[in-house]
Each structure stands twice: as structure tokens, then as C-alpha cells.
Amino acid sequence: MIAVPTYKDLESRVSKFNLANYQATICKNIKRIRRELYLENKIYYKSKNLENPYAAHKVAELLNISYEYYKRLESYDKTKPISLKLFLKIMVLFDKDITEFFK
């Protein structure tokens, strides 16, 4: 038989929710994924004499945000939480499933 949570169980889960922990994990993984993509493609772009679009300043440009804001995002600045819209744009840009950002 499947255990069905009670209202109290669900209330307990919600009360333990900490947005900062999730945002810190997402931001850490944005940096990890971007760096992996940068390194995976480094030789290709260098051989073609092209700038790597996964460099932090290029990613910021593609997202239409400042480089400073992007760097604060990667290092998780609590004063600048990531918006859902920006997070989704990053998912599309990096072509990664949402679960990759919550590991």
C-alpha cells in the first residue's frame, strides 16, 4: 500500500523549505555546467580562431545581462537571487535538463 502524506506531513515539508539552499545549488551548478561546456569546446573554437561562447562574458552577453551580474549569479550573491526567467534562459542556452541544476 502506498503511504499517503497527511496535511501535517506536507506542512512539515513546507516549513523546512529553504529557498537559499536551492538557489545556492542552482548557481553552483550553473558555474559547473558552463565551465564543463567551455572546456569541452575550447579546442574546437580555438582551432577555428573563434571566441568560445561559453566564456562567462559571452554567456552574460547572450543572456543580455551584465558580466558583473552574471559573475555574482555564479558565485551566488544572496542580494541578487536568480529569477525563474533567467534560470530558464540558462537551461535553454546550455541545453541541459532542469535536473542537472539541482544535483
C-alpha positions as CSV (number, residue, x, y, z in Angstrom):
1,M,0.0,0.0,0.0
2,I,1.3,3.5,-0.9
3,A,1.8,5.9,2.0
4,V,-0.3,9.0,1.6
5,P,1.0,12.0,3.3
6,T,-1.2,13.8,5.8
7,Y,-1.7,17.6,5.9
8,K,0.7,17.7,8.9
9,D,3.4,15.8,6.8
10,L,3.1,18.3,4.0
11,E,3.1,21.2,6.4
12,S,6.3,20.0,7.9
13,R,7.9,19.7,4.5
14,V,7.0,23.2,3.5
15,S,8.1,24.6,6.9
16,K,11.6,23.1,6.3
17,F,11.9,24.7,2.8
18,N,14.8,27.0,2.4
19,L,15.0,28.9,-0.9
20,A,18.6,30.0,-0.3
21,N,19.8,26.4,-0.3
22,Y,18.1,25.7,-3.6
23,Q,19.4,28.9,-5.2
24,A,22.9,28.2,-4.0
25,T,22.8,24.8,-5.5
26,I,21.4,26.1,-8.8
27,C,24.1,28.8,-9.0
28,K,26.9,26.4,-8.2
29,N,25.7,24.1,-11.0
30,I,25.3,26.9,-13.5
31,K,29.0,27.6,-13.0
32,R,30.0,23.9,-13.1
33,I,28.0,23.3,-16.3
34,R,29.3,26.5,-18.1
35,R,32.9,25.6,-17.2
36,E,32.4,22.0,-18.5
37,L,30.9,23.3,-21.8
38,Y,33.7,25.8,-22.1
39,L,36.4,23.2,-21.6
40,E,34.7,20.6,-23.9
41,N,34.5,23.1,-26.7
42,K,37.8,25.0,-26.1
43,I,39.9,23.2,-28.7
44,Y,37.2,23.4,-31.4
45,Y,36.7,27.2,-31.0
46,K,40.5,27.8,-30.7
47,S,41.2,25.7,-33.9
48,K,38.6,27.8,-35.8
49,N,40.0,31.0,-34.3
50,L,36.6,31.8,-32.8
51,E,35.8,33.1,-29.3
52,N,34.3,30.4,-27.1
53,P,30.6,31.3,-26.5
54,Y,30.8,29.6,-23.1
55,A,33.2,32.1,-21.6
56,A,31.4,33.9,-18.8
57,H,31.4,37.3,-20.5
58,K,29.9,35.8,-23.7
59,V,27.2,33.9,-21.7
60,A,26.3,37.2,-20.0
61,E,26.1,38.9,-23.4
62,L,23.8,36.1,-24.7
63,L,21.6,36.4,-21.6
64,N,21.5,40.2,-22.1
65,I,22.8,40.8,-18.6
66,S,26.0,42.5,-17.3
67,Y,29.1,40.4,-16.8
68,E,29.2,41.6,-13.2
69,Y,25.7,40.4,-12.6
70,Y,26.5,37.0,-14.2
71,K,29.6,36.5,-12.1
72,R,27.6,37.3,-8.9
73,L,25.0,34.8,-10.1
74,E,27.6,32.1,-10.5
75,S,29.0,32.8,-7.0
76,Y,25.5,33.0,-5.5
77,D,25.1,36.5,-4.2
78,K,22.1,36.4,-1.8
79,T,21.3,40.0,-2.7
80,K,20.7,39.0,-6.4
81,P,18.6,35.9,-6.5
82,I,18.2,34.2,-9.8
83,S,14.8,34.8,-11.5
84,L,12.8,32.0,-13.0
85,K,13.0,33.6,-16.4
86,L,16.8,33.9,-16.3
87,F,17.1,30.3,-15.0
88,L,15.0,29.0,-17.9
89,K,17.1,31.0,-20.4
90,I,20.2,29.5,-19.0
91,M,18.7,26.0,-19.3
92,V,17.9,26.7,-23.0
93,L,21.4,28.2,-23.6
94,F,23.2,25.3,-22.0
95,D,20.8,22.7,-23.5
96,K,20.5,20.9,-20.2
97,D,17.7,19.3,-18.4
98,I,16.4,21.0,-15.2
99,T,17.6,18.1,-13.0
100,E,21.2,18.9,-13.9
101,F,20.9,22.2,-12.0
102,F,19.7,20.5,-8.8
103,K,22.4,17.9,-8.4
